[in-house]
Protein backbone atom coordinates (compact mmCIF):
# COMPACT_ATOMS: atom_id res chain seq x y z
CA UNK A 1 0.00 0.00 0.00
CA UNK A 2 1.27 3.48 -0.87
CA UNK A 3 1.58 6.07 1.88
CA UNK A 4 0.90 3.58 4.65
CA UNK A 5 1.57 6.05 7.46
CA UNK A 6 -1.06 8.41 6.05
CA UNK A 7 -3.47 5.47 5.81
CA UNK A 8 -2.89 4.50 9.44
CA UNK A 9 -3.69 8.03 10.55
CA UNK A 10 -6.81 8.03 8.36
CA UNK A 11 -7.98 4.91 10.22
CA UNK A 12 -7.52 6.87 13.45
CA UNK A 13 -9.69 9.67 12.03
CA UNK A 14 -12.36 7.06 11.20
CA UNK A 15 -12.27 5.87 14.80
CA UNK A 16 -12.55 9.42 16.19
CA UNK A 17 -15.46 10.25 13.87
CA UNK A 18 -17.28 7.08 14.96
CA UNK A 19 -16.65 7.93 18.63
CA UNK A 20 -17.99 11.46 18.09
CA UNK A 21 -21.09 10.22 16.25
CA UNK A 22 -21.82 7.68 18.95
CA UNK A 23 -21.32 10.08 21.88
CA UNK A 24 -23.20 13.00 20.30
CA UNK A 25 -25.87 11.02 18.41
CA UNK A 26 -25.14 12.82 15.14
CA UNK A 27 -24.91 11.62 11.54
CA UNK A 28 -21.44 13.06 11.07
CA UNK A 29 -18.90 15.28 12.78
CA UNK A 30 -19.31 19.07 12.27
CA UNK A 31 -16.80 20.64 9.89
CA UNK A 32 -15.13 22.80 12.54
CA UNK A 33 -14.56 19.78 14.80
CA UNK A 34 -13.32 17.76 11.81
CA UNK A 35 -10.81 20.49 10.96
CA UNK A 36 -9.51 20.40 14.55
CA UNK A 37 -9.12 16.59 14.40
CA UNK A 38 -7.32 16.66 11.04
CA UNK A 39 -4.96 19.48 12.02
CA UNK A 40 -3.94 17.47 15.10
CA UNK A 41 -3.42 14.16 13.27
CA UNK A 42 -2.14 15.60 9.99
CA UNK A 43 -0.29 18.85 10.82
CA UNK A 44 0.80 19.22 7.16
CA UNK A 45 -2.75 19.18 5.78
CA UNK A 46 -4.78 22.38 5.52
CA UNK A 47 -8.50 22.75 4.82
CA UNK A 48 -8.79 23.59 1.13
CA UNK A 49 -12.53 23.59 0.52
CA UNK A 50 -15.75 22.37 1.97
CA UNK A 51 -18.78 21.24 0.04
CA UNK A 52 -22.17 19.88 0.92
CA UNK A 53 -20.87 16.33 1.31
CA UNK A 54 -17.10 16.35 1.82
CA UNK A 55 -14.31 18.50 3.19
CA UNK A 56 -11.04 18.58 1.27
CA UNK A 57 -7.69 18.92 3.05
CA UNK A 58 -4.59 19.62 0.99
CA UNK A 59 -1.08 18.51 1.86
CA UNK A 60 1.15 21.57 1.81
CA UNK A 61 4.57 19.98 2.40
CA UNK A 62 6.55 16.83 2.95
CA UNK A 63 5.76 14.67 -0.14
CA UNK A 64 6.61 14.86 -3.82
CA UNK A 65 2.92 14.41 -4.75
CA UNK A 66 0.24 17.07 -4.48
CA UNK A 67 -2.37 15.29 -2.34
CA UNK A 68 -5.92 15.90 -1.27
CA UNK A 69 -7.45 14.07 1.66
CA UNK A 70 -11.22 14.04 1.21
CA UNK A 71 -13.26 13.35 4.31
CA UNK A 72 -17.00 12.84 4.41
CA UNK A 73 -19.80 10.39 5.23
CA UNK A 74 -19.15 6.77 4.31
CA UNK A 75 -21.64 6.72 1.41
CA UNK A 76 -20.09 9.80 -0.21
CA UNK A 77 -16.56 8.41 0.04
CA UNK A 78 -17.75 5.13 -1.47
CA UNK A 79 -19.48 7.03 -4.30
CA UNK A 80 -16.17 8.70 -5.18
CA UNK A 81 -14.45 5.33 -5.22
CA UNK A 82 -17.16 3.82 -7.45
CA UNK A 83 -16.89 6.81 -9.80
CA UNK A 84 -13.15 6.17 -10.08
CA UNK A 85 -13.73 2.50 -10.91
CA UNK A 86 -16.17 3.36 -13.70
CA UNK A 87 -13.41 4.05 -16.21
CA UNK A 88 -11.21 1.21 -17.48
CA UNK A 89 -7.71 1.28 -15.89
CA UNK A 90 -6.00 2.61 -19.04
CA UNK A 91 -8.35 5.58 -19.30
CA UNK A 92 -8.74 5.97 -15.54
CA UNK A 93 -5.17 7.10 -14.96
CA UNK A 94 -5.14 9.29 -18.05
CA UNK A 95 -8.28 11.30 -17.26
CA UNK A 96 -8.94 10.94 -13.52
CA UNK A 97 -6.83 12.04 -10.57
CA UNK A 98 -5.36 8.89 -9.06
CA UNK A 99 -6.98 7.57 -5.89
CA UNK A 100 -4.43 5.79 -3.70
CA UNK A 101 -6.76 4.32 -1.07
CA UNK A 102 -9.83 4.98 0.99
CA UNK A 103 -11.01 4.14 4.49
CA UNK A 104 -14.49 4.43 5.95
CA UNK A 105 -14.54 8.25 5.88
CA UNK A 106 -11.26 9.26 4.18
CA UNK A 107 -9.92 9.13 0.63
CA UNK A 108 -6.39 10.05 -0.50
CA UNK A 109 -6.15 11.39 -4.04
CA UNK A 110 -3.82 13.30 -6.34
CA UNK A 111 -4.88 16.92 -6.42
CA UNK A 112 -2.84 19.05 -8.79
CA UNK A 113 -3.18 22.77 -9.46
CA UNK A 114 -5.96 24.98 -10.72
CA UNK A 115 -5.69 25.54 -14.43
CA UNK A 116 -7.61 27.24 -17.20
CA UNK A 117 -9.45 24.84 -19.45
CA UNK A 118 -10.70 25.53 -22.95
CA UNK A 119 -14.24 24.78 -24.04
CA UNK A 120 -12.88 22.05 -26.34
CA UNK A 121 -10.92 20.37 -23.52
CA UNK A 122 -13.91 20.60 -21.19
CA UNK A 123 -16.27 19.10 -23.77
CA UNK A 124 -13.80 16.26 -24.42
CA UNK A 125 -13.78 15.35 -20.72
CA UNK A 126 -17.56 15.67 -20.47
CA UNK A 127 -18.13 13.41 -23.48
CA UNK A 128 -15.78 10.83 -21.97
CA UNK A 129 -17.68 11.11 -18.70
CA UNK A 130 -21.07 10.64 -20.38
CA UNK A 131 -19.78 7.51 -22.06
CA UNK A 132 -19.06 5.98 -18.66
CA UNK A 133 -21.97 7.47 -16.74
CA UNK A 134 -20.14 10.39 -15.09
CA UNK A 135 -21.69 13.84 -14.71
CA UNK A 136 -20.89 17.16 -13.00
CA UNK A 137 -17.63 17.51 -14.92
CA UNK A 138 -16.86 21.22 -14.89
CA UNK A 139 -13.82 23.52 -14.54
CA UNK A 140 -14.10 23.55 -10.74
CA UNK A 141 -13.60 19.76 -10.71
CA UNK A 142 -10.66 19.64 -13.13
CA UNK A 143 -7.02 20.30 -12.20
CA UNK A 144 -3.62 19.99 -13.85
CA UNK A 145 -1.69 16.94 -12.63
CA UNK A 146 1.67 16.02 -14.14
CA UNK A 147 1.06 18.40 -17.04
CA UNK A 148 -2.35 16.87 -17.90
CA UNK A 149 -5.88 18.03 -17.16
CA UNK A 150 -7.62 15.46 -14.96
CA UNK A 151 -11.00 15.16 -13.31
CA UNK A 152 -10.73 15.30 -9.51
CA UNK A 153 -14.44 14.82 -8.84
CA UNK A 154 -17.62 13.79 -10.65
CA UNK A 155 -20.87 12.01 -9.93
CA UNK A 156 -21.73 8.56 -11.27
CA UNK A 157 -25.20 7.79 -12.63
CA UNK A 158 -26.72 4.57 -13.88
CA UNK A 159 -25.57 3.75 -17.38
CA UNK A 160 -29.06 3.49 -18.79
CA UNK A 161 -29.72 7.10 -17.82
CA UNK A 162 -26.45 8.58 -19.09
CA UNK A 163 -28.06 9.89 -22.33
CA UNK A 164 -30.81 11.50 -20.29
CA UNK A 165 -28.25 13.16 -17.99
CA UNK A 166 -26.32 14.48 -20.99
CA UNK A 167 -29.44 16.37 -22.12
CA UNK A 168 -30.15 17.61 -18.59
CA UNK A 169 -26.58 18.85 -18.15
CA UNK A 170 -26.54 20.61 -21.54
CA UNK A 171 -29.66 22.47 -20.45
CA UNK A 172 -28.24 23.13 -16.99
CA UNK A 173 -24.92 24.59 -18.23
CA UNK A 174 -26.93 27.12 -20.28
CA UNK A 175 -28.98 28.33 -17.30
CA UNK A 176 -28.44 31.61 -15.53
CA UNK A 177 -26.84 31.45 -12.03
CA UNK A 178 -30.25 32.04 -10.41
CA UNK A 179 -31.86 29.20 -12.37
CA UNK A 180 -28.89 26.91 -11.62
CA UNK A 181 -29.37 27.56 -7.91
CA UNK A 182 -33.07 26.76 -8.24
CA UNK A 183 -32.20 23.59 -10.20
CA UNK A 184 -29.84 22.43 -7.42
CA UNK A 185 -32.46 23.17 -4.76
CA UNK A 186 -35.26 21.33 -6.57
CA UNK A 187 -33.12 18.29 -7.39
CA UNK A 188 -31.22 18.41 -4.08
CA UNK A 189 -28.08 18.12 -6.17
CA UNK A 190 -24.96 20.24 -5.64
CA UNK A 191 -23.51 22.22 -8.54
CA UNK A 192 -20.12 20.57 -8.17
CA UNK A 193 -18.79 18.45 -5.39
CA UNK A 194 -15.75 20.03 -3.87
CA UNK A 195 -17.20 23.48 -3.39
CA UNK A 196 -20.90 24.19 -3.50
GULUM-671317 format. One line per field, with one value per residue: residue number from 1; y, z, x of N, C-alpha, C in turn. Coordinates in steps of 0.2 Angstrom, whole numbers. Layout:
<tidrens>
seq: (NUM  ...);
nY: (Y  ...);
nZ: (Z  ...);
nX: (X  ...);
caY: (Y  ...);
caZ: (Z  ...);
caX: (X  ...);
cY: (Y  ...);
cZ: (Z  ...);
cX: (X  ...);
</tidrens>
This chain:
<tidrens>
seq: (1  2  3  4  5  6  7  8  9  10  11  12  13  14  15  16  17  18  19  20  21  22  23  24  25  26  27  28  29  30  31  32  33  34  35  36  37  38  39  40  41  42  43  44  45  46  47  48  49  50  51  52  53  54  55  56  57  58  59  60  61  62  63  64  65  66  67  68  69  70  71  72  73  74  75  76  77  78  79  80  81  82  83  84  85  86  87  88  89  90  91  92  93  94  95  96  97  98  99  100  101  102  103  104  105  106  107  108  109  110  111  112  113  114  115  116  117  118  119  120  121  122  123  124  125  126  127  128  129  130  131  132  133  134  135  136  137  138  139  140  141  142  143  144  145  146  147  148  149  150  151  152  153  154  155  156  157  158  159  160  161  162  163  164  165  166  167  168  169  170  171  172  173  174  175  176  177  178  179  180  181  182  183  184  185  186  187  188  189  190  191  192  193  194  195  196);
nY: (-6  11  25  22  26  38  32  24  34  40  29  31  43  39  31  41  49  40  38  51  52  42  47  59  57  60  62  64  71  89  102  111  104  93  99  103  90  84  93  91  77  77  87  93  95  106  114  115  116  116  106  102  89  84  87  95  92  99  93  102  101  91  79  72  72  80  81  77  75  69  70  63  58  40  34  44  44  32  33  41  33  22  30  32  19  17  20  11  4  9  21  27  32  41  51  54  60  51  39  34  26  22  24  21  34  43  48  47  56  61  79  91  107  122  126  134  130  125  127  117  107  104  100  88  80  80  72  60  57  56  44  34  36  47  62  80  86  99  115  118  106  100  98  102  89  83  89  86  88  83  75  78  76  69  64  49  40  29  19  17  29  38  45  53  61  68  77  84  90  98  107  113  119  129  138  152  159  161  152  140  139  137  125  116  116  111  98  94  93  96  109  104  96  98  111  120);
nZ: (0  -4  4  18  31  31  29  40  49  44  47  61  61  56  67  77  72  72  86  90  83  90  103  103  95  82  64  57  60  64  53  59  70  64  56  67  72  61  59  70  69  56  54  42  33  26  27  12  4  6  4  1  4  7  15  10  12  10  6  11  12  12  4  -12  -21  -25  -14  -10  4  6  16  22  24  25  14  4  2  -3  -15  -22  -24  -32  -43  -48  -52  -62  -75  -87  -82  -91  -96  -85  -77  -85  -87  -74  -58  -48  -36  -21  -10  1  16  29  30  24  10  0  -13  -29  -32  -39  -48  -50  -66  -81  -93  -109  -119  -128  -122  -111  -115  -121  -110  -104  -113  -113  -99  -100  -108  -99  -89  -80  -72  -69  -73  -73  -74  -61  -55  -61  -63  -65  -67  -66  -79  -86  -89  -77  -71  -55  -47  -49  -52  -52  -62  -66  -80  -90  -89  -94  -106  -105  -94  -100  -109  -99  -92  -102  -104  -91  -90  -98  -91  -81  -67  -56  -60  -60  -47  -42  -49  -42  -30  -31  -36  -26  -28  -28  -36  -42  -33  -24  -20  -15);
nX: (4  3  9  7  8  1  -12  -14  -16  -27  -36  -37  -43  -56  -60  -61  -71  -81  -82  -86  -99  -106  -106  -112  -123  -125  -126  -114  -98  -96  -90  -81  -76  -71  -60  -52  -48  -41  -31  -24  -20  -14  -3  2  -8  -20  -36  -44  -56  -74  -88  -105  -105  -92  -76  -61  -44  -29  -12  2  16  30  29  32  21  6  -6  -24  -34  -49  -63  -78  -95  -98  -105  -103  -90  -88  -95  -87  -76  -82  -85  -73  -69  -77  -71  -61  -45  -34  -39  -43  -32  -27  -37  -42  -39  -28  -33  -27  -30  -44  -53  -65  -71  -62  -52  -38  -31  -23  -20  -16  -15  -25  -31  -33  -45  -50  -65  -66  -57  -64  -76  -72  -68  -81  -88  -82  -84  -99  -100  -96  -105  -103  -106  -107  -95  -85  -76  -72  -70  -59  -41  -24  -13  3  6  -6  -23  -35  -49  -55  -66  -82  -99  -107  -119  -133  -129  -139  -146  -138  -138  -149  -145  -135  -142  -150  -139  -133  -143  -143  -130  -132  -141  -145  -136  -145  -156  -149  -146  -159  -162  -152  -158  -171  -168  -160  -147  -130  -121  -108  -95  -84  -84  -98);
caY: (0  17  30  18  30  42  27  22  40  40  25  34  48  35  29  47  51  35  40  57  51  38  50  65  55  64  58  65  76  95  103  114  99  89  102  102  83  83  97  87  71  78  94  96  96  112  114  118  118  112  106  99  82  82  93  93  95  98  93  108  100  84  73  74  72  85  76  79  70  70  67  64  52  34  34  49  42  26  35  44  27  19  34  31  13  17  20  6  6  13  28  30  36  46  56  55  60  44  38  29  22  25  21  22  41  46  46  50  57  66  85  95  114  125  128  136  124  128  124  110  102  103  95  81  77  78  67  54  56  53  38  30  37  52  69  86  88  106  118  118  99  98  102  100  85  80  92  84  90  77  76  76  74  69  60  43  39  23  19  17  36  43  49  57  66  72  82  88  94  103  112  116  123  136  142  158  157  160  146  135  138  134  118  112  116  107  91  92  91  101  111  103  92  100  117  121);
caZ: (0  -4  9  23  37  30  29  47  53  42  51  67  60  56  74  81  69  75  93  90  81  95  109  101  92  76  58  55  64  61  49  63  74  59  55  73  72  55  60  76  66  50  54  36  29  28  24  6  3  10  0  5  7  9  16  6  15  5  9  9  12  15  -1  -19  -24  -22  -12  -6  8  6  22  22  26  22  7  -1  0  -7  -21  -26  -26  -37  -49  -50  -55  -69  -81  -87  -79  -95  -97  -78  -75  -90  -86  -68  -53  -45  -29  -19  -5  5  22  30  29  21  3  -2  -20  -32  -32  -44  -47  -54  -72  -86  -97  -115  -120  -132  -118  -106  -119  -122  -104  -102  -117  -110  -94  -102  -110  -93  -84  -75  -74  -65  -75  -74  -73  -54  -54  -66  -61  -69  -63  -71  -85  -90  -86  -75  -67  -48  -44  -53  -50  -56  -63  -69  -87  -94  -89  -95  -112  -101  -90  -105  -111  -93  -91  -108  -102  -85  -91  -101  -87  -78  -60  -52  -62  -58  -40  -41  -51  -37  -24  -33  -37  -20  -31  -28  -43  -41  -27  -19  -17  -18);
caX: (0  6  8  5  8  -5  -17  -14  -18  -34  -40  -38  -48  -62  -61  -63  -77  -86  -83  -90  -105  -109  -107  -116  -129  -126  -125  -107  -95  -97  -84  -76  -73  -67  -54  -48  -46  -37  -25  -20  -17  -11  -1  4  -14  -24  -43  -44  -63  -79  -94  -111  -104  -86  -72  -55  -38  -23  -5  6  23  33  29  33  15  1  -12  -30  -37  -56  -66  -85  -99  -96  -108  -100  -83  -89  -97  -81  -72  -86  -84  -66  -69  -81  -67  -56  -39  -30  -42  -44  -26  -26  -41  -45  -34  -27  -35  -22  -34  -49  -55  -72  -73  -56  -50  -32  -31  -19  -24  -14  -16  -30  -28  -38  -47  -53  -71  -64  -55  -70  -81  -69  -69  -88  -91  -79  -88  -105  -99  -95  -110  -101  -108  -104  -88  -84  -69  -70  -68  -53  -35  -18  -8  8  5  -12  -29  -38  -55  -54  -72  -88  -104  -109  -126  -134  -128  -145  -149  -132  -140  -154  -141  -132  -147  -151  -133  -133  -148  -141  -125  -135  -145  -142  -134  -151  -159  -144  -147  -165  -161  -149  -162  -176  -166  -156  -140  -125  -118  -101  -94  -79  -86  -105);
cY: (6  22  27  22  35  38  26  28  41  35  27  40  45  34  35  50  47  37  46  56  47  42  56  63  59  60  59  71  83  97  107  109  94  92  102  95  82  87  94  81  72  85  97  97  102  111  118  120  113  112  103  93  80  88  90  96  93  98  98  107  93  78  76  75  78  81  80  74  73  66  68  58  46  33  38  47  36  28  38  38  23  23  33  24  12  16  14  9  11  20  31  34  41  52  58  55  54  44  32  24  25  21  22  29  45  43  50  50  62  73  89  103  116  127  130  130  127  124  117  105  100  98  88  77  75  73  60  52  53  46  32  32  42  59  74  87  95  109  117  111  96  102  99  96  82  83  90  87  84  79  74  75  74  65  54  42  32  23  20  24  41  48  55  63  71  78  87  93  100  109  116  121  129  140  147  156  156  154  140  133  135  126  114  111  111  99  89  90  96  103  110  99  95  107  119  128);
cZ: (0  1  15  30  37  31  36  51  50  46  58  67  60  63  78  79  72  82  94  89  87  101  109  98  86  70  56  60  61  58  54  67  70  57  61  73  67  56  66  73  60  50  47  31  31  24  18  4  6  6  4  8  9  11  13  10  10  9  7  9  14  10  -8  -23  -21  -21  -9  -2  9  12  21  24  22  14  2  -3  -4  -14  -26  -28  -32  -44  -52  -54  -61  -75  -81  -85  -84  -96  -90  -76  -80  -89  -79  -63  -49  -38  -27  -14  -2  11  23  28  26  14  1  -10  -22  -32  -38  -43  -52  -60  -77  -91  -103  -115  -123  -127  -113  -109  -120  -116  -102  -107  -115  -104  -95  -104  -105  -87  -78  -77  -69  -66  -77  -72  -65  -52  -58  -64  -65  -65  -68  -78  -89  -86  -84  -70  -59  -44  -50  -50  -55  -56  -66  -77  -91  -94  -91  -101  -109  -98  -94  -107  -105  -92  -96  -106  -96  -86  -94  -97  -83  -71  -56  -54  -60  -51  -38  -43  -46  -31  -25  -34  -31  -23  -31  -35  -42  -34  -22  -16  -20  -15);
cX: (4  4  4  4  2  -12  -19  -18  -26  -39  -41  -43  -55  -64  -64  -70  -83  -88  -87  -97  -109  -111  -112  -123  -131  -124  -117  -104  -95  -90  -79  -72  -68  -60  -49  -44  -40  -30  -20  -16  -13  -9  0  -2  -18  -31  -42  -51  -68  -85  -100  -110  -97  -82  -65  -49  -33  -16  -1  13  24  33  30  27  11  -5  -18  -32  -45  -59  -74  -89  -97  -99  -105  -93  -83  -91  -91  -77  -76  -85  -78  -65  -73  -77  -62  -49  -34  -32  -42  -38  -24  -30  -44  -39  -34  -29  -30  -25  -40  -51  -63  -75  -68  -54  -44  -31  -26  -23  -23  -16  -22  -27  -34  -39  -51  -60  -70  -62  -60  -75  -79  -70  -76  -90  -88  -83  -95  -105  -99  -100  -107  -103  -105  -97  -88  -78  -67  -68  -63  -47  -29  -14  -3  8  -1  -18  -33  -44  -53  -60  -78  -93  -106  -116  -127  -133  -134  -148  -143  -134  -145  -150  -137  -136  -148  -145  -132  -138  -146  -135  -127  -139  -141  -140  -140  -155  -155  -145  -154  -165  -158  -154  -168  -174  -161  -149  -136  -122  -110  -100  -89  -81  -93  -107);
</tidrens>
